[in-house]
Every structure is written in C-alpha cells, then in structure tokens.
Amino acid sequence: MKKKKIPLRLCLSCRLRKEKKSLIRIVASPTGEIDIDMTGKKPGRGAYICPKAECVARINRQLLSFALKTEVIQDDVIILQRAIQNLIESLPKEVKHGKN
C-alpha cells in the first residue's frame, strides 16, 4: 500500500519546512485583501507562518509583499500580526507546539 504524501510548506518567517496543517495560511485575495485563511481553500496567493510568537513578530511589509506578490501596507501587517496572535492564543496547546 502506498503511503499518503504529506504536503510540506515553508514558514515565511523562520524558513523551516513543516506540515501544511501545522501552519497558518495568509492569503492575498484576487481583490488584494490580506487575510488569514483558516480553511486553506480561499482563492488567492498564499503564504504560511508557524503558530509561534517569534515568527509572527518577524513578519514585515517586505516579506509579505514578496511572498504574496502584491503590495502590502504597514497597517495591514500590524492588523494581521494582531489577528494571528489572537488566533494563536485561542489554539490548543498541542497545536501551538507543533504536536499532532
């Protein structure tokens, strides 16, 4: 029997490859709106980040603009960082530490 391939993604901040389901997806919608994609299925260009405070703190305008291939303003970065921090605080302990 064939093993099921587990999709890996690169964290935008720490540059480590991790399982897709253990990362938070940030998406730039076709209309240019930057948001967190909890389903992993929203249309648009995506980037992934670890659910760690250090990784979230390292997000900046240049990183997001490059990864999402769209211009990102600093206000969007600040709003996104706060939203991700709130999301991380609401996650179960196992998810925060990368345990599945």
N, C-alpha and C positions, 0 to 999 in steps of 0.2 A: 504494500500500500504506500502511495506517495505521501510525503509529508507536506502539509499545507504551508505555503510560503508566508512568512510574517512580514508585512510591509514595514520598512525602516524609514525614518525621516531624520533630517539633520536639524538640531536645535539652532535657531538663528543666533543665539547669544553665546553659548558655550561650545558650539560646533561639534557636539557629540551625537553619534547616531544612536537613536533609540526607537523602540517600537512606536508606531504611529499612534496607537491607542493610549500611550502613556504621556503624550504631548498635547499641548493646547494649540489649536489651529487659529491663526489670524488670517482673515480674508479681506481682500480688496474687491468689492463687488464691481460688476460692469459699470455701475453708475459712479464709482470712485469712492464709495463709502467704506471706511475701515471698521471692522467689527470682529468679535470673537465668534468662531463657528463651533458650536458645541456638537453638532451632528456630523461634521466632517464632510458634508454634502452640499454646502452652499456654493452657488456658482461664483467663479472669480478666481483670481490668483491667490494662492495660499502660502503661508509661511508657518513654521512650527516653533514653539518655545517650551522649555521644560517648566513644570509647575514648581519652580523654586524662586524664592525672593531675589537671589543673586542674579539669576538670568533675566528676570523681569526688570530689575534695576538697570541692567546694561542695555536695554532696548533704547535706541535713539532714532532720530529722524532719518539719518543717512542709512542705517541698517535696514529700516523698514522700507524706505524708498527703493533701495536696491533690490531687496527680496521680493517686494510686491510689484516692482516695475511700474510704479506710479509715484507722483509727487505727494509726500505726506507732510503735513504741517505740524509744528511742535505741539500745538494744542491737542491735536488728535493723539499724539504719543502719550501725553500726560493723562488724558482720559482713558486711553487703552491700558496704561500701566495700572491705574486705579481699579479699573474693571477686572483685570487679571488678578490683582492682589485680592480683591473681594472674592473672586471665584476660588482662588487657592485656599483662602481661609475657610470656605464652605465645603471643600473636598474632604473625604475621609482620610484618615492618617495614612493608610496603606498607599493611596494614590499619590499623596504628597511626596512620599519617599520612594516612589517608583516600584513598589511591590504590587504584584498582580495576583 
